[in-house]
């Protein structure tokens, strides 16, 4: 997926949606309101828009940003419940 201008959102989403589920599972973040999934999807899209090819592989950047966003959300929720 080097040429992101030629990829539709639907194709992009299909290629990368499993990344969100992977990070949710890794963090043990399951919720009935799908808040973690929605946040992960938002971060995936933002990472796609901000990605600079000369700074490294796209997959690595996606994984880093999604994971970071979900950790921030989990920490925020844990503060509220304590």
N, C-alpha and C positions, 0 to 999 in steps of 0.2 A: 504494500500500500504506500508506495513512495510518492505517487502523484495524487494527493488528496483532492485536488480540484475535479478529478474525473470519477469520484466515488460519491454516490448519493448517500443521504443520511441513512436510509433503510439498509443499504449494503454495509455501510460503516457500522451500524448498530448490530447487524447480524454477525459480523466478523468479530465483534468485541464484547458483546453482552455477557459472555461467560466470564470475562474478567471480573465483573462486578460480583457475580455469585461466588467466584473463587475467593475474593477478598472478604466477603461477608462470612463465608464458611470458616476461613482462616481465623477471623476475629471472633467467631461465635456470635455474630450479630444477626439475630433473627427477630423480626417484629411483624405483627399482623397488619400494620398500616403501611408496610413497604417503604418506610422512611429511608432506610439504609440503601435500598435499591434505587430509589429516586435520587438520593444524594450522589450515589455512585454514577448513575446515568448522567447527571448534570456535570459532574467532574470529568467524566469521560469526554463529553462534548466540549467542555472548556479546554481540556488538554489538547484535544484535536485542533481547536482553533488557535491555540498558543504554540503548538509544536514548531520547533525550528530544526530541520533536518541535520544541520551542521553540528548540533549539540549531542547527538547520540541516537540510538534506535528508538523508533516510535513505540514499540511494545514496552520497552523499559520505562519510558516516560509515562505511558498510560498506567502501568502497574504502580509506579511510585506515587503518582498524583491521586489515583483512586484509593490506594491504601492509606495515604496520609489523610485524605478527606474523611474516610470512614473511621479512622482512629480518633480524629477530632470530634466527630459526631458522637461516638461511643463515650469518650471522656466527658463531653458536655452532658449527655444523658445521665451518666453515673454521678455527676456533681449534683444534678437536680434531685436524684433519688436518695442522696445521702444527707 
